[in-house]
Amino acid sequence: MGLATALKRTSTPAEVVHVIAVLAKDRASYMTGAIVAADGGRTAI
């Protein structure tokens, strides 16, 4: 699985949690309306 991504693998749950944790921090409070794709580069292909 994951062969359709640029990284050629699926993510681990921890990798997705790290992205969510960064966005939940106060440092990301100025971000609005952004889409952050934690998809291993799949949308770039």
C-alpha positions in Angstrom: 0.0 0.0 0.0 1.0 3.6 -0.4 2.6 3.1 -3.8 0.5 5.9 -5.2 2.3 8.4 -3.0 5.6 10.2 -3.7 7.0 8.6 -0.5 5.9 5.1 -1.7 4.5 4.1 1.7 1.6 4.7 3.9 1.8 7.0 6.9 1.9 5.9 10.5 -0.7 7.2 12.8 2.0 9.1 14.7 3.0 11.0 11.6 -0.6 12.3 11.1 -0.8 13.1 14.8 2.4 15.3 14.6 0.8 17.4 11.8 -2.4 17.8 13.9 -0.3 18.7 17.0 1.5 21.5 15.1 -1.7 23.0 13.8 -3.3 22.9 17.3 -0.4 24.9 18.8 -0.7 28.6 19.5 2.1 29.3 17.0 -0.4 28.3 14.2 -3.1 30.6 15.5 -2.6 33.0 12.5 -3.3 30.3 10.0 -6.8 30.5 8.5 -8.5 28.5 5.8 -5.4 26.5 5.0 -5.5 22.9 3.7 -2.5 20.9 4.9 -2.2 17.6 3.0 -0.6 15.0 5.2 -0.7 12.5 2.3 2.9 11.6 1.6 2.9 13.7 -1.6 -0.1 12.0 -3.2 -1.8 15.3 -4.2 1.5 16.5 -5.8 1.5 13.6 -8.2 
